[in-house]
């Protein structure tokens, strides 16, 4: 079977698209860390990623078998050590919302600058869905989550806080 240069180019482009689609699918379906409190555990459980590339070695009008290059191993990047609860409480003192078993929040309001990281501290035996403005966060039972608070100009912006189905349990004012 003889292929023209145009057909070879189309075949090569199709192979590249297929490889890109497989890579995109692998990234889409790979496991994601549930929250920052378990960041090290999530990265430790990820498999090593291997990538294989194939390329045609000839531009002749006849087909040539593809030459396989050796697999390249990509090791996951080492993660920063996750903070313990006591470390996070100390670092984020003054920038922490604590939720109890009844979804009551302490403090009820806070003023932060735009792009400030705060701590959502769930002291209940159940997972909580915390909504700040329009963004939802799931905080596991007796765990915490660090979130970056951002809001568009003009400032100040008031963001309502909800806990599960209870709305307006607290408020964050975002300043410039």
N, C-alpha and C positions, 0 to 999 in steps of 0.2 A: 504494500500500500504506500503510495507516494503522496506526500503532503507538500503543499506550496508554503512559501515563507509566511504568507498571510495566515494560513491555517495553523502553522507552528506558533506564530505570535498569539493567535486567539487561544490556542491550547495552553500556552504558558500563562496568559492572563487569567484563564479559567482556573488553572492550578493555584495561582496566587490568591484569587478570590476565595477558593475553597479553603486554603490554609488559613486565611484571615477569618473566615466564617467559623471555622473550628476553634481558633484561638479566642474569638469573641464569645462563642458559646461556652468555652471552658471558664472564662473569666466571669461570665454572667451566672453560671451555675455553681461556682466555687463557694464554700462556706464563708460566711462573714462573721466577725466577732459580735457577740450579742450585746456586750456593753464594755466600757472601758475598765470596769472593775475586774473583768476576767480576760483582759487583753493578752497576757502571757499564755494562758491556757489555750486560747483560741489559736494563737500562732503556733504553739507547739504541736497541735493536732493537725495542722495543715500538711498535706503530702508535699514532697519535693516536686517541683514543676520541671518537666523536661520538654524541650522543643526540638523538633526535627525539621530540617529544611531539605527540600529536594529542588534540583535545578537541572534543566536540560543542558548538555555539554556540547551541543552541535547546532549549527544553523543550516545544515544541509537540508535538501528537499526530502530526504528519507527520515523516518522516525528513528530516534536513537533512544535506548533505554535511559531513564533518569538515573543519575548517580546520587546515591544517598550519602549525605554528609553525616559525620558522627553526631550523636545527640549532645546537646549542650545542657548541662545541669545548672539550674538557677536556684540557689539556696534562698529561703525566705530571709528578709532583713531582720536582724535582731531587734526586738522591741525594747523600748524603754521599760525598765522595771515598773510594774503596776504599783500604784500607791496602796498602802494599807489604809484601813479605815481611820486609824489614829493619825497617820500622816496627812491624809486628805482633810480631816477635821481641823488640824493645825494650820495647814496651808490656806484653806478656804474659809477660815474663821472670818465672819463679817460678810461672806459671800456664799452663804449656805442656807437652803430652805430644807427644813426637816418636816417630814410627813409622818403622822402617827397612824394608829390602826383605824381611826375614824376619818382619815383624810384631812384632818385639821393640820394647818401649816404654821410653822414658826420660823421666822417672823412672818407677819401677814403682808408686809410690803418691803421693798428695797429699791434703792436708786443705784444704778450702775452706769458706767460709761459704755458706749457702743463697743462691741467685740470683747467683752469681758467674759471670762470663764467663771461659772458658778458651780456649786455642788448641789445636786438633788439627793437628799438623804432619806431613804425609805426605812423607817424603823418599825414597819409592820410585818406580820407573818405572811402577807400576801403581796403579789406583784401589783404594781401601780402603774397606770397610764397617766402620765403627767403631760398636760398640754400648756404650752407657754405661747401666747399669741395663736398662731396657726400651726405651730410645730408640735408634734407628739413625740414623747419619749417614754419608753417602758423601763421602769426601774424594778429589778427583781426584789423579792422579799429580803429584808434585812441587808440591803445593799445600797450602793450609791452610784451616781452617774455624774460625770463632769460634762457640762454643756456650755457652748459658746453662745452668748446672747448678742444678737445683732438686730438692728431695726433700721429701716430707711429714713432719710431726712424727710421732713423737718423734725427737729428735736425740741422738746422731749417727746418721746413716744411712750404711751402706757400699754403694757401687755398684760392681759388677764391670765391668771393661772387657774387651771382646772385639775382636779384629781379624780380619776375614774369618771363617774357621772355627776360629780359635784362641781358646779361651775362657780367662778369668781371666789375661790377660796383664798386668793392672794393676788398681788399685783407687783409687777416690775416696771419701774420707770427707767427708760433708757435715755441717757443724756449724751451729748456729743463728746 
